[in-house]
Amino acid sequence: MKVDLHLHSTASDGRFSPEALVCLAASSGLGIMAITDHDSVEGIAPALLAAKDFPSLKVIPGVELSANTLEDEIHILGYFIDYHDLELVNTLQKLRNSRRTRAQKMVEKLANLGIYIDWEHVQELAGGGSMGRPHIAQAMVKRGYVLSVKEAFLKYIGRGGAAYVERERITPVQAVKLVTKSGGLPVLAHPANINHLEQALSQLQRVGLVGIEVYYDGYAPKVVKYLASLAHKYRLIACGGSDFHGIEGNDETPIGGANVPFECIEQLLSLAKHGMADLLVGSSG
């Protein structure tokens, strides 16, 4: 059974609506998917509803929380969350407000660099969802300032870029605790470029981290092997996903393209004790 535990919809910075994302996942042969929008759970309910039309596909409610240390931007995935949890919902709203403020400042910085993109266009691209840098990058591509979203990040809006702006974030420890308080299972996202990774794993495991993304968008076999060894060393579940957004065409790992072992789901289910995990188990037969 094909598994993809890292997918984005228009509830954050993905191209496809939650309903369309479910349809794409089903047509791609997925058996289990997780919808993990940035700082948003708004896509979960429509995705779960849409999945009723595809009995062979099960949807895990998830989220991707943005956090940071002094050196790194660190993302925490949360699986099987209670997406109605008030503390989670309120915190996500604050994070989304911070995203919007940062985006406005980035547009201003770009203008000072002679790169003029329309703020209204950025808002249209976000479509009411959680605003992110990919929306700004898409606007830059549209105006011809860069050839791709990747180029926009590398030259301008990525960390250290000429138009980069920090924003309010929670710490990785706070992110892990927020997921666990909402009944979810926290997993460290795309960890290969995190400084002092083992130190981070040790710290986060103590507060509830259960997994690490090993099988991820474009990771070379030697990177996968290294991350798998860390998962074994720290007794973490080796998870993974494509991080599909639908905005980079053939340059993007397709849905289900990260080759996540089904063992990952079995281990996550063994830890999950209630809520959506029970529904998933109950519907699998």
N, C-alpha and C positions, 0 to 999 in steps of 0.2 A: 504494500500500500504506500502510495506517495504521500509525503508529508512536507508542509511548508509552514513554519512557525514565525514568519516575519514578513508581513504584507501590509501595505499602506493604501488607504482609500482617499476620497475627496474630503473625508472628515479631518484629514491633515494635509499632506502634500502629495498625495497620490493622484493619478490622472482619472481613475475610474471610481464611480460611486460604489458604496458597499455592495449594493445589489449586483452591479456589473462585475465587481471583483469576484463575488461568489460564482457567478456564471462562468467567468474565465477560469476560475479554479476547477470547477466541475468539468469544463471542456478540456482542461489540461490533465485530467485524470487524477487529481488529488483526492485522497480519502479523508485527510484531516488538514485543516488550515487554521491559522490564528490570525485574527485581524488585530494589528498592533500600531495604531495611529499615534503620532507624536502628541503627547500631552492631551489626548482626547479619547473619550469613550463613546462619542456621538455616533460612530459607525457600527457599533456592536448590535444594537437592536434591529436595525434594518438588515444587517448581514444574517443574523439568526433567522429572521423571518424569511428572507430569500432562500436560505438553505433548506427550508421545508419542501421546496420544489425539487430538491436533489437528495433523495434518501441515502445515497452512497457517500455523501459528503458531510462531514461533521465540522462545526465551527467552534473554535475555542475563543472565548472573550479575552482580549488582551489589551495591552497598552505599552507604549515605549516612552519612558520618562527621561527627560533631559536633566543631567546633573553635571557638576563640575568640581574639580579640585583646583589647586593653584596651577597645576601643570596641564591638566587634561580635561577635555569634554568627555564625560562618561555617560553612556546610556544604559538604562536598566529596563529590561522587558518584564512584564508581569503577565502571567497566564492564570486562567481560571479565576480572575478577579470578580468581586461583587461590584459591578459597574454602577450600582445605585448608591454605593457607600458615600455618605455625605462628606466625610473628610477627604476622600479621594476626589470627588467631583469638585469640591471647593478649591482644592489645591490645583487641580488641572485648570480651572478657570483663571486662577492667578497666573499660572505659567503661560496660558494662551494670551492673556493681556500683555504680559512681558514680551512675548514673541511679536505682537503687533507693534509695540513701542520700538523694539529693536529694528523691525523692518522699516519703519518710517525713518529712523536715523540712518540706516544703510542707504536708503534712497537719496537722502540728503548728501551723504558722503560721496556717493557715486556722481551726483550732480556737480559737486566740487571738483571731481576728476574729469568733468566734461562728458559724463555718461548720463544721458537724460532719459529716464524711464518714467512712465506715468503711474502715479500712486493708485489711481482708480483702476488701472489695468492690473496691477498687483493684487488689489482687492478682488477683482473679478476672477483672477486665477485661483485665489484662495477659496472663493465660492462660499464664504461663511464658515469654512472649516478652520482648523488650527493653522495659522499662517507660519510659513517657514521660508528659509533661504531659497529652496528650490523654486518658489513662486517668483522671487526676484530674479533668479537665474533664467527662468523661462521668459520673463519680460525682456531681459537683456538679449537673449537669443532672438526673440521676435523682432527687436529693433536693429539687429545686425551687429551689435557691439562685440559679441562672442559667437563662436560657432557651435558651442555645446554647453550644457549645464555644467559639465565637468570643468570646462575652461573657465567659466564664471567663478567657480569655487576656487580653482587654483590661483587665479590672478587677482580676484577682487574680494569675494565674500567668505572664503574659507578662513579658518583661524590663522591670523597673521597677515591676511590679505589687506590691501589698501583701503577697502571699505568695510572691513570687519568691525562689528560692534558687539561687545559683551552684553548679556542680558541677565536678568534675575533668574537664578536657578536654585534648586535645592542641592544638597550634597548627595553623593552616592549612598551614604549610610541612610540618610533621610528617605531617599527613593526606595531602597530595599525595605525599610520599615513601613513605608506607606503601602507598598504592595502586600506585605504580610498582614498588615492591619485590615486590609480589604479582603482577606481570605485567599490571596493569590500566591503564586510561586514566582519569586524573582530570579531572573537569569541575566547575566552580564552580556550585553550586546557587543558585536564586532570588536573583540578585545585585542586584536593583533598589534595595534599601534599604541596601546596604552603604556605609558611610562611606569616602571616599577609595578608590572602586572601582578607578580606573585604577592607583593605587599598588599595590593588592592584586593586580591582574592582572599587572602588570609583575613583581612579586616572585614570584608563584606560577608564572608561565610559566617563569621561570629554573630552577625546580626540577622542572618536568615537567608543568604544567597544559596540557591539550590542547584544552579546550573550555569554553564558558560557556552556561548555560541562557538562551536568548533567547525561546523559545516556551514560556510557563509559565502556570500557573493564574491566570487573570484579568488578565494583563498587557494594558494598553491598547495600541492600535496605535502610539502615539507612543513608548511604553516599549520595545516590540519593535523599533521602528526604531532607537532609540538604542543598545540592546544589540547589535543586528546591526552597527551601525557600529563598536562597540568590538571585536566579534569579528573584523571585517575589519581593523581597525587593528592588533590584536595577533596576527593570524594564528591565531585560535582557531576551532574548529568551533562553529557555532551549533546547539546542542542544545536539547532541551526535553522536557517531559512534564507530565502533569496534576497530579502530586503527590497522586494519589487515595488516600484512606484509607477511604472508605466510611462515614463517621460523620456527615456533615453533610447528607445527603439532597440536595435540589434546590439547596442553597446551595454545593454542591461541583462543581468541574469534573469531568465524567464521564471515564471511561477513554477515551483517544483524543481528548479534547476540546481538546487544546492545539495541534492542527494542525501537528505537527512535519514538516518536509519530509523526504522520503526521502533527500535528498542528505546529511543528517546521518549516517545509517547508512553510506552509501557512504564517507564520509570517515573515520568511526571504523574501519571495516573495513580501510581502506587503511593505517591506523596499527598495527592489531593484527596480530601476527605469529605467534601460536601459540595453543594451548589451545582455548577455546570459540569463539574467532573463526573458526578453521579449520573447526570443526564446523558453525558457522552458514553459512559460505560453501559448504561441501560439501553441505549439505542444501537449499540454496536452489534447486538445479536439479532 
